[in-house]
Amino acid sequence: MLPMSLARVAEIVAGKLHEIPDPAVMVAGPMIVDSRCAVPGSLFAAFRGERADGHDYAVAAVESGAAAVLVSRPVPAPAIVVDDVQAALDALTCWTARAIPGVTRIGITGSCGKTSTKDLLGQILDRLGPTVATQGSQNNEIGVPLTVLSATPATRYLVLEMGARGIGHLTHLTRMVPLDVAVVLNVGTAHAGEFGSRQATAQAKGELVEALHADGAAVLNADDPLVAAMESRSAAPVVWYGRGSSAQVRATDVRLMGGRPRFELHTPEGRATVELPLVGEHHVSNALAAAAAAFRLGMPTRQIAEALSTAVATSGSRMQVHERPDGVTIVDDAYNANPDSMAAALQALVSMAAGRRTVAVLGDMRELGAESAGQHRAMGELAARLGVDIVVGVGAWEAAAIVAGAADAGTTAHLVDGQRAALGLLSQFVQEGDVVLVKASHGAALDALARDLTAIPPTDGAVNQ
């Protein structure tokens, strides 16, 4: 947080000091919502959740170094008492986002690719000046404030992943944090069960560009018609990126080297070669979005290309490649999934395998509504068309639909009901040279299976399929 006294925090959030003998005590650490993360000078926001009430951990947070806690009822610890902790967090975020001297605020949204693009852009801009970027996928009404409140007076770039689960969500976030640059990646089928249609999704995602002032910049995907149509909703000029010749920032000569993209990056300034360390051709679009934002902020093309060529996946379980000592490759992409991202992961699996045997371990894709059964079956069929050798569905009816689609299309497919059963099955036939993809929505928790597969080689006596 920007250093300020407890008295000043209370003033900003319209709260009352409680059991605070010295209102001049400074808050200079981060805002936290987990008492286990308390460090000296931090401020703990006590939220009531479905399973736990943060107020019960107020004392522990202070004992671990927190300067005070932000609460909605008095607790036996130094506290700032407010009517609503979320509203207080919003107010503090709103004030901070405008108070950081000389900061540029960038928001990123889209149906898929937000986290990877955010990771790439954060690493690029860090070469220009101190940069704070969203950790993981903390892109909601709590995650965005936590990112903003982790900034310091030295921060020059705030790279914020912004998610939406409905109309008005991005408007709320951008009212808290006024954006200088808005990046919209794509409009896909993620959260179809909540939005109802791609058109409704586009309406919600476009709120990001509607928030811009005329002196800002909208970075839009020229390859996605629903994103391109958002130009009319922006008061700010547009920077176009994409694969087509009309895009200001574009890629040509795209090739895959062991599943990793190599391409020529073109900007109005010039061109340079990019060799992305990330797996999957879908990352070309993410890299172009990051490059377009960085170019708009004044970074030379060659420097952008160099930064992209050394970037790493900083958020876990996103196409992270692990090479086991026994020659098995595990691709952990289990943080999240929707039909677009699962299709991209399957294509990347086949590409990087380059003839090695491929195994796709797939769980459910959530929030797809009425389209869910058909979309899951389509993923199994796609795996078969791409030539995936073995499909393992993990879960209930969604996994069964994947397996049915794959089996009916002629691919060997197995259905298991959970992670333990999946690990046991895979240990029977995974062998040296295999490439194993693990992909599912976060709620399926297959990231734990990916970790187990990475750590535990197959048992002796593995059999071929």
LUMTIFI-185087 format. One record per residue (C-alpha): residue number from 1; residue in one letter; chain; z, y, x. Coordinates in pm, 1 decimal, always signed. Layout:
// LUMTIFI-185087
 num residuo cadena       zz       yy       xx
 NUM       A      A        Z        Y        X
...
END
This chain:
// LUMTIFI-185087
 num residuo cadena       zz       yy       xx
   1       M      A     +0.0     +0.0     +0.0
   2       L      A    -26.4   +362.2    +96.9
   3       P      A   +320.8   +448.0   +228.5
   4       M      A   +529.6   +617.0    -39.6
   5       S      A   +890.6   +636.5   -146.5
   6       L      A  +1034.4   +437.5   -433.2
   7       A      A  +1088.2   +767.6   -610.5
   8       R      A   +715.2   +843.1   -582.2
   9       V      A   +621.2   +497.3   -707.6
  10       A      A   +849.3   +546.4  -1007.5
  11       E      A   +687.3   +882.1  -1077.5
  12       I      A   +334.8   +737.7  -1068.8
  13       V      A   +416.6   +443.3  -1298.0
  14       A      A   +650.5   +639.2  -1528.0
  15       G      A   +939.0   +406.7  -1444.7
  16       K      A  +1313.6   +438.2  -1403.1
  17       L      A  +1501.5   +358.2  -1082.8
  18       H      A  +1757.4    +81.1  -1121.0
  19       E      A  +2020.3    -15.7   -859.5
  20       I      A  +1836.6   +188.1   -595.9
  21       P      A  +2093.5   +383.1   -391.5
  22       D      A  +1828.7   +561.9   -186.2
  23       P      A  +1511.2   +665.8   -372.3
  24       A      A  +1364.0   +777.2    -38.5
  25       V      A  +1327.6   +415.4    +78.9
  26       M      A   +962.6   +364.3   +168.6
  27       V      A   +720.9   +106.7    +31.5
  28       A      A   +475.4    +36.6   +311.3
  29       G      A   +395.3   -331.8   +262.8
  30       P      A   +163.2   -494.6     +8.7
  31       M      A   +205.6   -527.6   -365.4
  32       I      A   +280.1   -894.2   -439.5
  33       V      A   +309.9  -1111.3   -750.3
  34       D      A   +453.7  -1417.0   -572.6
  35       S      A   +808.2  -1376.7   -441.2
  36       R      A   +728.8  -1623.6   -161.2
  37       C      A   +486.8  -1367.9    -17.3
  38       A      A   +750.2  -1097.4    +19.4
  39       V      A   +756.4   -914.7   +351.8
  40       P      A   +956.2   -609.2   +463.1
  41       G      A   +849.7   -304.1   +266.3
  42       S      A   +654.9   -488.6     -3.4
  43       L      A   +680.6   -430.5   -377.2
  44       F      A   +711.0   -731.7   -608.1
  45       A      A   +557.2   -708.3   -956.9
  46       A      A   +741.6   -942.5  -1191.8
  47       F      A   +502.1  -1084.6  -1449.3
  48       R      A   +593.5  -1320.2  -1728.6
  49       G      A   +364.2  -1623.1  -1716.1
  50       E      A   +325.7  -1934.6  -1926.7
  51       R      A   +530.6  -2143.3  -1684.8
  52       A      A   +749.6  -1892.9  -1501.9
  53       D      A   +898.1  -1546.6  -1537.3
  54       G      A   +874.7  -1331.8  -1226.5
  55       H      A  +1197.3  -1156.0  -1323.8
  56       D      A  +1381.9  -1476.3  -1232.1
  57       Y      A  +1259.9  -1437.4   -872.2
  58       A      A  +1340.3  -1068.7   -826.6
  59       V      A  +1649.6  -1129.7   -616.2
  60       A      A  +1467.5  -1377.2   -393.2
  61       A      A  +1188.2  -1127.1   -333.0
  62       V      A  +1431.9   -856.1   -225.5
  63       E      A  +1623.4  -1098.0     -6.3
  64       S      A  +1292.0  -1177.2   +168.0
  65       G      A  +1230.5   -811.2   +244.0
  66       A      A  +1076.2   -650.6    -65.2
  67       A      A  +1180.0   -287.2    -97.8
  68       A      A  +1214.8   -326.9   -474.4
  69       V      A  +1070.2   -503.4   -775.6
  70       L      A   +858.4   -372.8  -1061.7
  71       V      A  +1008.0   -509.4  -1383.8
  72       S      A  +1008.3   -466.2  -1760.2
  73       R      A  +1382.2   -530.1  -1792.9
  74       P      A  +1678.7   -467.9  -1560.8
  75       V      A  +1749.7   -732.2  -1296.9
  76       P      A  +2033.0   -766.2  -1042.8
  77       A      A  +1821.7   -614.3   -764.0
  78       P      A  +1668.9   -279.4   -664.0
  79       A      A  +1403.6   -222.6   -929.1
  80       I      A  +1169.1    +17.4  -1100.1
  81       V      A  +1189.6    -53.4  -1473.5
  82       V      A   +878.1    +13.4  -1681.4
  83       D      A   +770.3    -61.1  -2036.4
  84       D      A   +479.5   -280.1  -1924.7
  85       V      A   +433.8   -423.6  -1575.2
  86       Q      A    +54.9   -460.2  -1615.6
  87       A      A    +18.7    -98.6  -1728.8
  88       A      A   +232.0    +13.5  -1434.2
  89       L      A    +15.7   -188.7  -1195.2
  90       D      A   -293.0    -25.8  -1346.8
  91       A      A   -147.3   +321.2  -1301.5
  92       L      A    -53.8   +260.8   -939.3
  93       T      A   -399.8   +115.5   -870.2
  94       C      A   -572.7   +409.0  -1038.5
  95       W      A   -374.5   +656.0   -827.7
  96       T      A   -423.8   +463.7   -502.9
  97       A      A   -799.5   +412.6   -546.6
  98       R      A   -841.8   +790.1   -558.5
  99       A      A   -587.2   +873.5   -290.5
 100       I      A   -720.6   +669.3     +3.8
 101       P      A   -880.3   +932.4   +227.7
 102       G      A  -1252.6   +891.4   +289.5
 103       V      A  -1281.9   +546.4   +133.4
 104       T      A  -1604.2   +400.3    -10.5
 105       R      A  -1547.7   +170.6   -308.9
 106       I      A  -1795.6   -111.6   -370.8
 107       G      A  -1783.2   -339.1   -675.3
 108       I      A  -1967.2   -672.6   -698.7
 109       T      A  -2029.2   -874.8  -1013.2
 110       G      A  -2262.1  -1149.0  -1136.3
 111       S      A  -2257.2  -1491.1  -1294.9
 112       C      A  -2247.8  -1667.4   -959.3
 113       G      A  -2240.1  -1576.5   -591.6
 114       K      A  -1981.3  -1298.0   -622.5
 115       T      A  -1735.4  -1444.3   -375.1
 116       S      A  -1993.6  -1537.2   -112.6
 117       T      A  -2158.4  -1194.6   -136.9
 118       K      A  -1821.9  -1023.6   -113.5
 119       D      A  -1736.4  -1226.3   +195.4
 120       L      A  -2067.9  -1136.8   +358.6
 121       L      A  -2048.2   -766.7   +278.1
 122       G      A  -1687.6   -743.5   +392.4
 123       Q      A  -1781.1   -885.2   +731.6
 124       I      A  -2085.0   -656.6   +762.5
 125       L      A  -1897.1   -337.3   +676.4
 126       D      A  -1608.7   -424.8   +904.5
 127       R      A  -1848.9   -332.0  +1184.5
 128       L      A  -1869.4    +20.3  +1042.9
 129       G      A  -1500.4    +74.5   +985.4
 130       P      A  -1175.0    -82.3   +861.6
 131       T      A  -1260.5   -285.8   +553.1
 132       V      A  -1045.9   -444.2   +283.0
 133       A      A  -1213.4   -711.5    +68.5
 134       T      A  -1094.5   -928.1   -218.9
 135       Q      A   -913.3  -1239.5   -103.4
 136       G      A  -1067.8  -1554.4   -248.7
 137       S      A  -1176.5  -1490.0   -607.2
 138       Q      A   -897.8  -1255.9   -716.3
 139       N      A  -1134.9  -1059.9   -935.9
 140       N      A   -942.8   -997.5  -1257.0
 141       E      A   -698.5   -738.5  -1392.3
 142       I      A   -434.1   -851.7  -1142.5
 143       G      A   -652.8   -945.7   -846.8
 144       V      A   -842.5   -616.8   -831.2
 145       P      A   -521.7   -409.2   -820.8
 146       L      A   -374.2   -636.2   -552.7
 147       T      A   -681.9   -577.5   -337.8
 148       V      A   -677.3   -200.3   -384.5
 149       L      A   -304.3   -185.9   -316.6
 150       S      A   -348.7   -376.9     +9.3
 151       A      A   -546.0    -84.7   +153.3
 152       T      A   -397.3   +151.9   +409.5
 153       P      A   -476.3   +514.7   +497.7
 154       A      A   -714.2   +380.7   +765.4
 155       T      A   -924.5   +177.9   +517.3
 156       R      A  -1280.8   +305.2   +495.7
 157       Y      A  -1442.9    +40.1   +275.7
 158       L      A  -1304.9   -139.8    -28.0
 159       V      A  -1518.0   -441.4   -123.5
 160       L      A  -1407.5   -555.3   -467.6
 161       E      A  -1520.7   -869.1   -647.2
 162       M      A  -1506.1   -789.5  -1019.2
 163       G      A  -1516.7  -1060.1  -1283.4
 164       A      A  -1566.4  -1032.4  -1658.1
 165       R      A  -1472.4  -1273.5  -1933.6
 166       G      A  -1583.9  -1044.2  -2213.5
 167       I      A  -1723.1   -708.0  -2316.1
 168       G      A  -1511.2   -420.5  -2184.5
 169       H      A  -1347.9   -604.5  -1893.9
 170       L      A  -1554.1   -433.9  -1624.6
 171       T      A  -1515.8    -99.6  -1797.9
 172       H      A  -1140.4   -142.8  -1769.6
 173       L      A  -1160.7   -229.0  -1398.3
 174       T      A  -1396.8    +56.9  -1313.2
 175       R      A  -1180.8   +309.5  -1495.9
 176       M      A   -902.6   +206.9  -1262.3
 177       V      A  -1127.2   +205.0   -956.9
 178       P      A  -1419.1   +450.8   -958.4
 179       L      A  -1710.2   +292.6   -772.9
 180       D      A  -1942.2   +449.3   -519.2
 181       V      A  -2166.9   +140.6   -506.1
 182       A      A  -2213.0   -119.7   -781.4
 183       V      A  -2378.7   -452.7   -696.1
 184       V      A  -2504.0   -682.0   -975.0
 185       L      A  -2624.4  -1021.9   -856.2
 186       N      A  -2750.1  -1219.8  -1154.0
 187       V      A  -2701.8  -1311.4  -1517.3
 188       G      A  -2666.3  -1685.7  -1563.7
 189       T      A  -2500.6  -1941.1  -1787.2
 190       A      A  -2147.5  -1914.0  -1645.3
 191       H      A  -1891.0  -1848.7  -1922.0
 192       A      A  -2155.3  -1907.9  -2188.7
 193       G      A  -1878.5  -2033.1  -2415.2
 194       E      A  -1706.7  -1695.4  -2395.7
 195       F      A  -2001.2  -1455.3  -2399.1
 196       G      A  -2218.6  -1652.5  -2640.8
 197       S      A  -2554.1  -1571.0  -2479.9
 198       R      A  -2711.2  -1449.2  -2155.9
 199       Q      A  -2790.1  -1120.7  -2329.4
 200       A      A  -2420.9  -1068.7  -2407.4
 201       T      A  -2338.1  -1159.9  -2047.4
 202       A      A  -2587.2   -897.1  -1928.6
 203       Q      A  -2429.5   -639.7  -2156.4
 204       A      A  -2090.0   -706.9  -1998.9
 205       K      A  -2211.9   -720.5  -1638.0
 206       G      A  -2405.0   -395.5  -1683.1
 207       E      A  -2081.4   -207.8  -1742.3
 208       L      A  -2048.6   -200.1  -1364.7
 209       V      A  -2351.3    +27.2  -1320.9
 210       E      A  -2266.1   +235.7  -1626.2
 211       A      A  -1951.0   +344.9  -1443.5
 212       L      A  -2143.4   +505.5  -1156.5
 213       H      A  -2181.2   +878.7  -1108.2
 214       A      A  -2516.6  +1026.9  -1010.9
 215       D      A  -2420.5  +1040.8   -642.8
 216       G      A  -2344.8   +666.6   -627.6
 217       A      A  -2583.0   +372.5   -591.4
 218       A      A  -2665.9    +67.9   -802.4
 219       V      A  -2771.9   -236.0   -599.0
 220       L      A  -2973.1   -455.8   -835.5
 221       N      A  -3150.5   -790.5   -808.7
 222       A      A  -3521.0   -730.4   -867.8
 223       D      A  -3574.2  -1105.5   -912.8
 224       D      A  -3352.6  -1126.5  -1223.8
 225       P      A  -3509.9   -954.9  -1528.6
 226       L      A  -3176.6   -906.2  -1704.5
 227       V      A  -3032.4   -740.1  -1396.9
 228       A      A  -3344.4   -531.5  -1337.4
 229       A      A  -3317.3   -399.2  -1692.7
 230       M      A  -2981.8   -245.2  -1602.6
 231       E      A  -3164.8    +34.7  -1420.9
 232       S      A  -3176.5   +224.8  -1750.4
 233       R      A  -2797.9   +210.7  -1776.3
 234       S      A  -2733.8   +369.3  -1436.2
 235       A      A  -2699.8   +742.1  -1373.1
 236       A      A  -2717.0   +660.7  -1002.1
 237       P      A  -3031.4   +572.3   -804.2
 238       V      A  -3114.1   +203.7   -762.2
 239       V      A  -3152.6     +6.4   -440.7
 240       W      A  -3361.3   -302.0   -520.5
 241       Y      A  -3325.5   -631.0   -337.1
 242       G      A  -3502.4   -963.3   -381.7
 243       R      A  -3775.9  -1194.8   -262.8
 244       G      A  -4066.8   -998.4   -409.7
 245       S      A  -4273.6   -737.1   -225.5
 246       S      A  -4154.5   -455.8   -453.3
 247       A      A  -3790.4   -486.8   -342.2
 248       Q      A  -3672.8   -228.1    -90.9
 249       V      A  -3455.3   -489.5    +79.2
 250       R      A  -3626.1   -826.9    +80.7
 251       A      A  -3666.7  -1157.4   +262.8
 252       T      A  -3985.5  -1316.5   +390.6
 253       D      A  -4062.1  -1632.6   +587.7
 254       V      A  -3760.6  -1814.6   +444.6
 255       R      A  -3704.4  -2150.6   +611.7
 256       L      A  -3419.0  -2397.4   +610.0
 257       M      A  -3286.7  -2527.4   +940.5
 258       G      A  -3046.5  -2813.6   +868.0
 259       G      A  -2987.9  -2661.6   +525.6
 260       R      A  -2912.7  -2317.5   +670.6
 261       P      A  -3154.4  -2033.9   +584.3
 262       R      A  -3354.4  -1839.0   +840.3
 263       F      A  -3558.8  -1539.5   +722.0
 264       E      A  -3699.7  -1200.1   +807.0
 265       L      A  -3493.8   -916.2   +660.3
 266       H      A  -3699.9   -613.6   +557.7
 267       T      A  -3561.9   -268.8   +473.9
 268       P      A  -3732.8    +71.8   +449.5
 269       E      A  -3620.6   +120.4   +810.6
 270       G      A  -3767.2   -194.9   +963.1
 271       R      A  -3720.3   -570.7   +995.5
 272       A      A  -3501.1   -817.9  +1180.9
 273       T      A  -3443.3  -1193.4  +1187.5
 274       V      A  -3143.6  -1341.6  +1007.9
 275       E      A  -3011.5  -1691.5  +1076.3
 276       L      A  -2743.1  -1747.8   +816.3
 277       P      A  -2466.7  -1989.5   +917.8
 278       L      A  -2410.1  -2070.8   +548.0
 279       V      A  -2557.1  -2379.3   +380.6
 280       G      A  -2806.4  -2344.3    +97.1
 281       E      A  -3114.1  -2136.6    +20.6
 282       H      A  -2927.1  -1965.6   -263.5
 283       H      A  -2734.9  -1771.4     +0.8
 284       V      A  -3052.4  -1577.2    +83.3
 285       S      A  -3010.0  -1377.5   -236.9
 286       N      A  -2640.3  -1321.2   -163.8
 287       A      A  -2726.5  -1203.0   +186.7
 288       L      A  -2991.2   -964.9    +53.5
 289       A      A  -2743.2   -811.3   -189.6
 290       A      A  -2494.1   -753.5    +91.5
 291       A      A  -2769.7   -619.2   +316.4
 292       A      A  -2889.5   -376.2    +49.0
 293       A      A  -2539.3   -236.6     -1.1
 294       A      A  -2485.7   -202.3   +373.6
 295       F      A  -2824.5    -35.1   +419.2
 296       R      A  -2740.7   +213.7   +142.8
 297       L      A  -2421.4   +295.4   +333.3
 298       G      A  -2614.8   +378.1   +648.4
 299       M      A  -2606.8    +60.2   +855.5
 300       P      A  -2915.5     -7.3  +1071.3
 301       T      A  -3127.6   -308.8   +980.4
 302       R      A  -3082.2   -484.6  +1313.6
 303       Q      A  -2704.4   -446.8  +1295.4
 304       I      A  -2702.8   -585.9   +941.4
 305       A      A  -2904.5   -887.3  +1055.7
 306       E      A  -2669.8   -948.7  +1348.1
 307       A      A  -2367.0   -934.7  +1118.8
 308       L      A  -2522.5  -1174.9   +868.0
 309       S      A  -2613.9  -1415.6  +1146.8
 310       T      A  -2252.1  -1441.9  +1260.0
 311       A      A  -2085.4  -1436.6   +917.5
 312       V      A  -1866.8  -1724.1   +802.0
 313       A      A  -1742.0  -1850.6   +466.1
 314       T      A  -1401.7  -1684.4   +452.1
 315       S      A  -1309.1  -1812.2   +104.5
 316       G      A  -1224.1  -2181.2    +80.2
 317       S      A  -1411.7  -2461.0    -97.3
 318       R      A  -1748.2  -2282.3   -106.6
 319       M      A  -2017.9  -2488.8    +65.4
 320       Q      A  -1780.3  -2548.7   +354.3
 321       V      A  -1912.7  -2824.1   +580.3
 322       H      A  -1673.0  -3066.9   +749.7
 323       E      A  -1794.0  -3324.7  +1001.5
 324       R      A  -1569.4  -3630.6  +1011.9
 325       P      A  -1520.2  -3820.4  +1338.8
 326       D      A  -1685.9  -4126.0  +1181.9
 327       G      A  -2015.0  -3939.9  +1126.2
 328       V      A  -1968.8  -3859.2   +756.0
 329       T      A  -2037.8  -3500.5   +645.2
 330       I      A  -1826.2  -3357.8   +361.2
 331       V      A  -1951.9  -3046.3   +181.1
 332       D      A  -1663.1  -2884.6     -6.8
 333       D      A  -1797.8  -2662.7   -285.3
 334       A      A  -1522.3  -2741.9   -532.0
 335       Y      A  -1382.0  -2395.6   -597.3
 336       N      A  -1595.7  -2328.8   -901.1
 337       A      A  -1905.9  -2446.4  -1083.4
 338       N      A  -2157.0  -2348.6  -1348.4
 339       P      A  -2507.1  -2485.1  -1409.4
 340       D      A  -2670.2  -2234.9  -1173.5
 341       S      A  -2429.3  -2287.7   -885.1
 342       M      A  -2422.5  -2666.2   -928.8
 343       A      A  -2802.6  -2678.8   -922.0
 344       A      A  -2802.1  -2469.2   -604.1
 345       A      A  -2542.6  -2697.2   -444.3
 346       L      A  -2743.1  -3010.8   -526.0
 347       Q      A  -3055.9  -2856.3   -374.8
 348       A      A  -2858.6  -2760.6    -64.7
 349       L      A  -2719.0  -3114.3    -36.9
 350       V      A  -3065.4  -3269.5    -27.0
 351       S      A  -3197.5  -3003.2   +208.8
 352       M      A  -2920.0  -3032.0   +466.3
 353       A      A  -2920.4  -3413.7   +454.1
 354       A      A  -3278.9  -3421.7   +585.9
 355       G      A  -3324.1  -3787.2   +499.2
 356       R      A  -2962.6  -3901.2   +535.8
 357       R      A  -2804.1  -4072.1   +236.2
 358       T      A  -2663.1  -3824.4    -15.4
 359       V      A  -2362.3  -3861.6   -245.4
 360       A      A  -2285.9  -3602.7   -513.7
 361       V      A  -1927.5  -3610.8   -643.2
 362       L      A  -1936.1  -3394.0   -954.0
 363       G      A  -1669.3  -3283.9  -1199.5
 364       D      A  -1679.1  -3076.5  -1513.6
 365       M      A  -1821.5  -2726.9  -1548.6
 366       R      A  -1596.6  -2534.3  -1783.7
 367       E      A  -1644.3  -2256.0  -2038.4
 368       L      A  -1995.2  -2360.7  -2140.2
 369       G      A  -1924.6  -2381.4  -2513.0
 370       A      A  -2173.9  -2562.4  -2731.9
 371       E      A  -2412.3  -2604.8  -2437.8
 372       S      A  -2163.4  -2807.7  -2236.8
 373       A      A  -2280.3  -3163.2  -2310.1
 374       G      A  -2646.2  -3082.9  -2254.8
 375       Q      A  -2580.2  -2884.8  -1938.2
 376       H      A  -2372.1  -3163.7  -1785.1
 377       R      A  -2636.8  -3423.2  -1863.8
 378       A      A  -2899.9  -3192.6  -1715.2
 379       M      A  -2707.7  -3181.7  -1386.8
 380       G      A  -2720.2  -3560.5  -1362.2
 381       E      A  -3091.5  -3556.5  -1435.2
 382       L      A  -3146.6  -3285.1  -1175.0
 383       A      A  -2957.9  -3485.3   -911.6
 384       A      A  -3192.9  -3776.1   -978.9
 385       R      A  -3506.9  -3559.8   -962.3
 386       L      A  -3394.8  -3409.4   -633.1
 387       G      A  -3347.2  -3756.1   -488.0
 388       V      A  -2967.3  -3766.9   -459.7
 389       D      A  -2887.8  -4129.0   -376.4
 390       I      A  -2552.1  -4173.5   -551.2
 391       V      A  -2379.3  -3965.8   -819.5
 392       V      A  -2006.2  -4001.4   -885.2
 393       G      A  -1874.5  -3831.3  -1197.8
 394       V      A  -1503.1  -3751.8  -1194.9
 395       G      A  -1328.9  -3680.6  -1524.7
 396       A      A  -1376.5  -3744.1  -1894.2
 397       W      A  -1670.2  -3683.0  -2128.0
 398       E      A  -1827.5  -3406.6  -1917.2
 399       A      A  -1842.5  -3636.8  -1615.0
 400       A      A  -1970.9  -3914.4  -1837.2
 401       A      A  -2260.6  -3690.1  -1943.3
 402       I      A  -2347.2  -3622.6  -1579.2
 403       V      A  -2341.1  -3993.1  -1499.3
 404       A      A  -2550.5  -4080.9  -1804.5
 405       G      A  -2812.0  -3823.1  -1709.2
 406       A      A  -2831.3  -3951.8  -1353.2
 407       A      A  -2833.8  -4320.8  -1448.9
 408       D      A  -3098.9  -4277.8  -1717.4
 409       A      A  -3314.6  -4099.3  -1460.0
 410       G      A  -3286.2  -4395.7  -1224.7
 411       T      A  -3012.7  -4292.4   -980.6
 412       T      A  -2710.6  -4507.0   -892.9
 413       A      A  -2417.6  -4346.1  -1075.9
 414       H      A  -2046.8  -4420.7  -1117.1
 415       L      A  -1785.4  -4277.0  -1352.3
 416       V      A  -1418.8  -4254.2  -1250.4
 417       D      A  -1133.7  -4096.2  -1441.0
 418       G      A   -958.3  -3904.1  -1165.8
 419       Q      A   -927.8  -3808.7   -802.8
 420       R      A   -739.5  -4119.1   -691.9
 421       A      A  -1000.9  -4346.1   -845.6
 422       A      A  -1276.8  -4135.1   -690.5
 423       L      A  -1120.2  -4157.3   -346.3
 424       G      A  -1083.9  -4533.8   -380.4
 425       L      A  -1442.8  -4579.2   -492.0
 426       L      A  -1585.6  -4355.7   -220.2
 427       S      A  -1384.1  -4532.0    +48.1
 428       Q      A  -1568.3  -4853.2    -43.1
 429       F      A  -1920.8  -4733.4    +25.6
 430       V      A  -1929.7  -4403.5   +215.8
 431       Q      A  -2058.1  -4477.1   +564.6
 432       E      A  -2169.5  -4312.4   +886.7
 433       G      A  -2448.3  -4063.2   +831.7
 434       D      A  -2373.2  -3996.9   +463.6
 435       V      A  -2357.9  -3640.2   +331.7
 436       V      A  -2106.7  -3605.7    +47.4
 437       L      A  -2099.0  -3300.5   -182.5
 438       V      A  -1789.7  -3228.1   -393.8
 439       K      A  -1856.6  -2979.9   -674.6
 440       A      A  -1672.2  -2884.4   -996.6
 441       S      A  -1502.6  -2598.4  -1175.7
 442       H      A  -1175.1  -2484.2  -1024.5
 443       G      A   -975.4  -2629.7  -1311.8
 444       A      A  -1091.8  -2979.5  -1220.9
 445       A      A   -902.6  -2943.4   -891.0
 446       L      A  -1156.3  -3145.9   -692.6
 447       D      A  -1081.0  -2926.2   -390.7
 448       A      A   -789.6  -3165.4   -332.7
 449       L      A  -1033.1  -3458.6   -335.2
 450       A      A  -1254.5  -3276.0    -84.3
 451       R      A   -955.1  -3227.7   +143.6
 452       D      A   -864.2  -3595.5   +115.4
 453       L      A  -1220.3  -3701.6   +190.4
 454       T      A  -1227.4  -3473.8   +492.7
 455       A      A   -901.4  -3611.5   +627.7
 456       I      A   -939.2  -3981.2   +546.1
 457       P      A  -1232.3  -4185.0   +680.6
 458       P      A  -1361.5  -4476.9   +474.1
 459       T      A  -1181.0  -4806.8   +497.1
 460       D      A  -1317.0  -5090.6   +711.6
 461       G      A  -1570.0  -5311.5   +542.7
 462       A      A  -1758.9  -5034.1   +366.7
 463       V      A  -2048.8  -5168.8   +164.3
 464       N      A  -2394.4  -5028.1   +106.0
 465       Q      A  -2528.8  -4926.9   -232.4
END
